[in-house]
């Protein structure tokens, strides 16, 4: 019997659905949108979603009860794109602790032990034992991380849980739980939308978008030039290829880990290929030495940079500072974030030496100031108008400008978060991101016996600071898994089950 054809408007969001903060099953059915029941749904498909599914699989939840909706094919895809664009290919080392393993919730064996075994050398263990006094902080290669993630994804059956599509919104269900609206890939469904009906939903969509400095965004829009003014997180290999063909000048903006990586790439190419590249490095805030409000926790700095081994002090992940943050509310919490925050980068001996050589050789110029505008000069090159603290104007001329100021954008730029703020009961925390409970349930979004959780960068400003790190994603996943166990969705994790599951991990056996 042929399937009756749907009306033209069927299978899509209606005005009634768009305007209602809470939906009934009948409303969705009337719109002609097919519904699929799944108890737990995670949205995003990046490392945050992967870690959440990994924890729940280890806790004993079968894969048939969970799905992940994503527009990417594997969990590390976006992260690898960003690291590669920001000059950290697979052989290079990322900024992460040895024991922070998103593929291994126990953290043992650490990345340092794994690379020691693989490389047949004790050099990695010696560095871990002597960091940061005698050596730099040890960090894993990007390739080591991605290989481990792939192994664990296969072990837990990640791709059996993957649903390809773009999430449009999450709305509360009248009888409890949530409806998640998904736009499937073209040709994958007879309707424009499909809906997942779930008791629990987890959001881990990463950064809402790239954050461009206003003057650089204005330049790109005014002149339509997206090749010479670039963001470090965009593919920009053409900059380095150009510099291999002729002498040139690059302006770097920003003082964080990405700026240090771009700078090291420029120095490495200069040394290896005997180039004549000039670098002008503009710092908005120029750090000249140790700084901070309290004498006991002053951050090291110098030559424009603020130095810190990792994104946050280590006590954030399990010490005194973590306990203190869990007690703070409102402005007190925002004040503590401001005290801990600020752009910083690890102090690594190699590029420190390169900067010294660059200053002595006259090809690395660090300046402090605020860039008021960037415009084409008479010769077509880029002129940056930089106002220093004393009011003087510098006008460095360059062939390229690389914006290394970060990924952070307002959460409302992501349509799912924007819809939650407008219709889902969610609201902002003291630093402007999603306000979440200590167990990462999004405040104001409860629906019957269901719960909506979030982890990652969107929750920065909550009771736990280190959310946008490997270990931070793991801590959030453990808090959520424990809360789900309290709600009866999964079993609690005890020592016997934990030991048995670690042995399965070690022998790469299915969960």
Phi, psi and omega in degrees: 000127183293145178287128180297140181285143180276154173300159184304324184274353183290152178082013179225170179292135178259168177299325179296315180294315183298328184269350185260125178287342180227131183249153170255163177300323182295324179297318180292317179298318181297332179280354179077019181267122179294143181246141175234133180268130174211126185300319183231130180230130173247140187247129176136299177083008176269203183293327178298314177295318181300312181299320179298313179296322180299314179299313183293325175295318177295325177291346175113006180281126178291150180298336181292343180265003185223148173220153173237127179258127185204155173258009176243160188272333179214152193298330183266007186299308181293317181297319179293323177300316182291318180292320179294318179296324181269027171071035173233078175289177186305322181287344183273168187258137179269175180265087181204152182286155182299324185267000180273092187243105179293347177264001188209099187292346178275339180074009179228133357289150181288169176300323181297319177295319180297315180288332174298314179295317184290318184273352180055051178210148177269004183302319183295316180293322178298321180294319178298319182290332186252000180288150346264018185284306183264346183210169175292162172302136176281136177223152184280157171292146177302320181296325177298318179296313184292323178296319178294320179296320180295317178301313183289325178299319177294321184294322183267001180072042185302314186289342173288338181264352186280132172240120181280137179161174180245123180282130181267318182193165173233121180238150179290146178261139186300326182265012180104144183092201190214154169253127176249119183268127184237135170264108183285164176300152182303129180087354182274345182215153178284346180243161182290328181233156166229157182235136171256128179257116189224152172280323183233139177228140179234130180253125176214070189264003177076206182284140177298330180172177177288143176255114177262142172298139187305317183292327178285323175296319179297319178299313182297319181287323183289315187255356180062028184256103180252008182259325184263338173248110188230156171267141183297337179272358172268155171300123181217035179298336180298335178296312182290326178293320177299316184292341176285342186263339183196159176298142181204170181235138179237134171262128175253134177244127178118158183226030181256195185299323182290321176300319180293325179289317177298318179299316180295323178299316179297318179293317180299314179296321180298316182287314186291324185252005179057051181271172180243031184297135173254142181235125172249119185249116184258119175255128173290316174246118185258111183272128183252352181181191178305140184211160182142162186287322184252141183297331186279344180230037180288134181277138179291154179191173178161153178059027179101339188263147166257127187255135174201136185300317182228179186303322181225163174302149186296334181292348176297327188270352180177024182233208185298321182291324176298315180296320180295317182296328181292345181261349188272145178232158169050231185295328178297321178291317179299321180295321180293321176299318180296322179294322181276336192282198183103148180291136178208169180210154176293147177268102183252137190298322186297307184281344170296317178296320179296321178295319178299316178295323180294319178293317180293326182274356176076020179244001173236119185236110177263127181228154177251138176165175178251125179279120182273326177195161174233134181211160176291139176273183182298328180267007178089350178282174187266127179251121176261128178264106188249119178262121180275176183298329181273006176092352179287152182249125170258152180225068178296140181252134184217163175274330182218152171237128178246118180273113181246029189274352172131176182259346193295130174225165182295139184297333181292348176287344174267128189296327179293314178293320179300318180292323178296319179293326183276320190233347189261357181089355179289156176213171187274149175273182185299343178250012171097000178262190180290132176277124181234158175287176179294338177259016170073019168283134181289120183298139176086001186247008182303144181218098181060230179270010179266171179211143177248121181249160174214148175215167180096197189299333182295341183257006178302133184109359179273202184283349178233117187287321191277047189289328187262052177220165177303309182294325178296319177296325178290318179297318178298316180297322179291319177299317180293315180299319178294322177293320177296326176294320177297330179273000176087009181283330181214172178280153173288153180268115177253174183297323181291313179296320180299316180295316180296320180289326176296320178298321176296319177299314184298324180264008178057041178268148178301148181291000000 
